[in-house]
Amino acid sequence: MQIFNKTSKFDFMGGRKLASGLSAAVILVALVSVFARGLNLGIDFTGGTLVEVGYAQPVELPAVRKSLVEGGFEDATVQHFGTSRDVLVRLAPRDGVESAVVSDQAFAAMQRATEGKAELRRVEFVGPQVGDELTEDGGLAMLYALICILLYVGIRFEYRFAMGAVIALVHDVIVTIGIFSLFQVEFDLPVLAAVLAVIGYSLNDTIVVYDRIRENFRKIRKGTPIEIINASLNQTLARTLVTSLTTLLVLIALFLFGGEIIHGFALALIVGVVVGTYSSIYVASSAIIMMGISKEDLMPVEKEGAELDERP
């Protein structure tokens, strides 16, 4: 058909079965990793002690780690905080030892990492109970976000679109969390915030695609649902790619030059943007096809007597 020859350059929906199989395999691997290996939770969730130390001269992290290991802190997480003279250490809680004692012992060990003077700048304690509350609140936050999105899309579009959007968002969240579980990247509060941001980013992209699909279902009189969805995806492809690429450039720069303290945050957003762009094209669009979307479902309902009211 001529109208589709002009607008459709890629047969996205022709590869929906392959994409569905790929998504199912990735989600399976992610779920197995989460349940088998779990997440490498930071002290925000597990509880523990955070110690920030400032040195008079630049210090190498391996030297700090060695001093901590010699002091009995084998599981300490060490990273630069801002500059090469500032070091941030996360320590897991110890049974029977007060947090103040743990921080003093860790600082004493860190002082031995260099001959220069070291200054204790900050100590924070997170109890296990607080960590459990954050874990529960974080899970509830994602659940509430998905429920609100389901209601919003269902009211604005149609229930099949709402289900498709939630399926795509669940796909994005599971894959992003699965990456952190598979590679045991630390999962803390900034990463949780990034996952929630991924939900918003992916939804925005999906809404743009859905809006064009709904418009074309009403405007294009001939053509199958697959042809119309393909045309809609191609019409929004440039916008999707430009938005995703510009966002990725910023996130990659943040990951490379923002310091180790925000590596997890930037990584979660990078994975989320890539997966979210993929899901808005394949997962969300394929879902409404599998649920049997048709033109009749999207045509505006004509009120009874509307034709009589239009007569002079």
N, C-alpha and C positions, 0 to 999 in steps of 0.2 A: 504494500500500500504506500502511496506517495508520501502521506503525512509522516509515516514512521521512517521512511528512507531519509527524510530530512532531519529528523531529530534523534533517531536511535543509531548510535555508532557502535555501542558495545551491547552484546546480548548477556546482560548480567544474570537474568533469570534462567538463562540456558544452563548456567553452572550452579544453580541453587542446590541441586542434590549433592554435588561434590562439596560445595561450601557447607552444607548441613552436616555431611559426614565428617568434615574437618573440624567443625565447631564441636560436634559431639565427642570426637576423640580428644580434643584439647580440654574440654570440660571434664571428661572422665579422668584424664591425667591430673588435672588440677584438684579434683575432689579426692582422688586417691592420695595425692601428696598431702593435702590438708589433714585428712583423717589419719594417715599413717605417720607423717613426720611432724605435723602441726606447724604452727607459726613460731618464728623466733621473736617472741614478744619482748618489747623493751621494758624498762623499769616503770614506765607509765602504767603498764598493765600488771606486771608481776610484783611491783614494789621493789625497793632498793635504795641506793644512795648515789647521788650525783655530786661530783667534786670538780670544781673548776680551779685550775692553778695557773698563775702567770709567772713566767720565767724572765729573768733579766736579759737573756740572750736566746736566740732560736734553738730549739731542741728537737731532736729526731724522735719520732714516735717509737721505733724499735727499742731505743734506750729506755724510754718510759715504761714500755711493756715489760722489758727485762727486769727492771727494778720492782715492778708490781708483782711479777711472778716470784721473784726472790722473796718478796714480802708476804707471799701466801695468797695473792689475788690472781689465780690462774684464769679465771673467767671474766676478768675486767675488760670492758670495751673502751678503747682509747682513741681519741681523734683530736685534731686541731680545731680550735674554736675561734675563727676569725683570722688570726695570724699564726705564724710558726712559733711564736713565743707563748701562745695561750693554748692550754690543753684541757680537754674535757674528758672525764673518766666516769663511766657508769659501773656501779658495783652491785652485784646481786645480794639480796639479804642473807644474813648468816644466822643460823639458829643459836639462840642463847647469847648473842653478842649485840649490844646496843648499837644503834646507827651512829651515834656520836663517836664511839670507840672505833668503829669501822672506818669512818672518815679520817680520824686522826692517824690511824695506822697507814691508811692509803697515802695520806699527805707526807708522812714520814718516809715512805718508800719512794715517792715521787721526787722528794728532795735529793735523793741519792742518784737521780738520773743525770744530773749535771753538776758541775762545780759552781755554777753561778747561783745567785739567790733566787729562791722560789717564794711566791706569795699565794696564800690561800684566799681566793676571791669569793667563792660561793660554795655553799653546801646545801643540798636539798634532800629531803627524806620523803619517800613515798611508801606508805604502809601497804601491806598485802590487801587489806580490806578496801582501801581506796582503789587499788588496781582492779579488784574484782568488780567494783561499782563502775569503773570506767569501761571495762570490757562489756558489761551488761548494757550500759547506756549507749555505747558505740553500736552494738548490734541492734538495739531498739531504734536508734537514729536511722540506720539504713532501712529497717523494716518500715518505719513510718514514712520515710521518703518514697519508697516504692508504692505504698498504699495511696498516698496523696497523688502520686503521678498516675496511678491507675484510674483514680476518680477524675482527675483533670482531663486526661486524654479521652476517657469514656464520655465525658460531658461535651467536650469540644468536637470530637470526631464521631466515633462509633465504637461499640464495645470490642470489635475485632481489632481495631487500631490500638485500643488501650491494652489488650492482651499482648499484641505484637510488640508494643513499646516496652512493657514490663519484661517480656521474654528477652529482648535485646539488652535491657539494663542488667538483668540477672546474669546474663551471659558475660557482660563486661566486668561485673564485680567478681564473679567466680574466677575468670581468667586472670584478672589483676592480682587477686589474693593468691591464686595458685602459683603465679610467678614468684611471689615473695616466699611462699612455702617451699617451692621446688629448689630455689637457690639459697634459702635460709637467710634472706635479707631481713634486717631488723624491722619489726612492725611496731611502730609507736604511734602516738597521737597525731603528729603531722602526717603520717602515712594514712591514718584513718580519715583525716580531713581531706587528703588528696583523693581517696576513694569516693567520698561524698561529692567532691568537685567533679569527678569523672561521671557520676550519675547525672549531674546537671549538664555537663558538656555533651554527653551522648544523647540525652533527651532533646536538647536544642537541635542537634543535627537530625535526629529522627523526626521531629516535628516539622522541620523544613521539607523533608522528603515526603512526609505524609500529606502536608498541605498541598504540594504539587500533585500528588497522586489523586487526591480528592478533587482538585480543580480539573484535572484532565479526564477523570471519570465522568464529570458532568459536561465537559466541553466537547470531547471527542466522541462522536456518535457511533463510529464503527471501530472495531478492534477488540481483541480478547483482553481480559484483565492482565495477562502476562505482557502483551504488547504495550498496553497503556502504562504499566508499571515500569517497563524498560525505558519507554520514552521519558517518563518522569525522572527516572534516575539519571539519564543522560543530560536532561535539562538542568539538574541541580549538581551535576558532577563538578563543574568548574568551581562553583561556590564551596562545595565540600572540600575539594583538594586545596584551594587557596587558604581557607580557614584552618585546616588541619596542618598544612605545611608551615604557615606563619606561626602558629601556636607551638609547633614542634621546634622551630628554630629558637624560640625564647626558652623553652624547657631544656633543650640540649645545652644551651649556653649556661643556664642555671645549674644544670647537673655537672658541667665541666668546671665552671669557675665559681660556683656558689659556696664551695666548701663542703666538707664531709657531713656537717651537721644537717644539711638539707638534701643529701643524696637520695635518701629514701623517699622523701616528698616528691622530688623531681622525677625519680624513676617511676613512681606510681602514676604520675600524670602522663609521662611519656607512653607507658604501656597502655594507659586508659584512652589516650587520644587515638593511638593506632588501632586498638581493638574497637573503640567506639565508632571510628570512621568505617571500619569493616562491617560492624554489626548494623549500622544504619542502612547500609546498602544491601547486605545479604540476609542478615538475621531478621530484622524488622520487616522488610519487604516480603521475604519468603514466608514469614509467619502468617501474614494476612492472606496469602495465596492458599496456604494449607488449610486455613479456616474458612475458605470458600467465599472470599469477598466478591461482590458483583456490582454492576452499575445500579441495580435496583436498590441496593443497600445505601447508596450515597446520593441518590436523587432527592432533591428537596420535596417535602410532603406538600401536595397541593391542598389548600383548604377548600372545603365544600362551599360552592356558590361563588368561588373566585371568578369564574368566567362570566357569571351574571353581573357581578359588581363592575367588571370592566366595560360592559356594554353601555352606550350612551343613554 
